[in-house]
Amino acid sequence: MIKCAAGVPAILFTGSTAFATCPIELAIYGDAQGGAETSGAEIDFTPAGTSATVTNTFRLILDNNVVLNGIVMWTQGVPRPNGSLMYKCPEGDATGQELAACTLWNGVIYTSDDKGNIGLLPAEGIEAPKTLVLADLGPVLRQSRAFGGGGFSKVPSDVFALKGCQE
């Protein structure tokens, strides 16, 4: 993947927004947890296509080449972007029970801007927010079947910062 470099000079010289023109469906986020023990986890969004129910698609890339596939569907009633992360789901048509067994995390995806204002994950075509918050992601993944053994060994934080834009 090629990352946007156009915003880099803006950060270096003016402190302005680096990825202001990056739509959410092309955004790349990195684990915002600092220090040497950071998980290195990354979230890469991709266009959702023509699905009537899925508004966003993404991948959570963890250490040991473990990839969790993510989708977002907005809830009815009080609208919220409900994200799901799945691991080794069956190909093609799957039953609800099969999907439940391969889903490792479910939750609302929140966003934050530079001023700390909290929002909800936007639909495709909207500017990518600066920060994503996937509440309880780390603790839930630590308890998942994909942690340890042949799976990932470093648990990501719940907070991811915008770090690039795919072309």
Secondary structure as GFF3:
##gff-version 3
##sequence-region A 1 167
A	DSSP	alpha_helix	8	13	.	.	.	ID=ss1
A	DSSP	three_ten_helix	24	26	.	.	.	ID=ss2
A	DSSP	beta_strand	27	31	.	.	.	ID=ss3
A	DSSP	beta_strand	42	46	.	.	.	ID=ss4
A	DSSP	beta_strand	54	61	.	.	.	ID=ss5
A	DSSP	three_ten_helix	63	65	.	.	.	ID=ss6
A	DSSP	beta_strand	67	74	.	.	.	ID=ss7
A	DSSP	beta_strand	81	86	.	.	.	ID=ss8
A	DSSP	alpha_helix	96	102	.	.	.	ID=ss9
A	DSSP	beta_strand	103	112	.	.	.	ID=ss10
A	DSSP	beta_strand	118	120	.	.	.	ID=ss11
A	DSSP	beta_strand	131	134	.	.	.	ID=ss12
A	DSSP	alpha_helix	137	142	.	.	.	ID=ss13
A	DSSP	beta_strand	159	165	.	.	.	ID=ss14
###
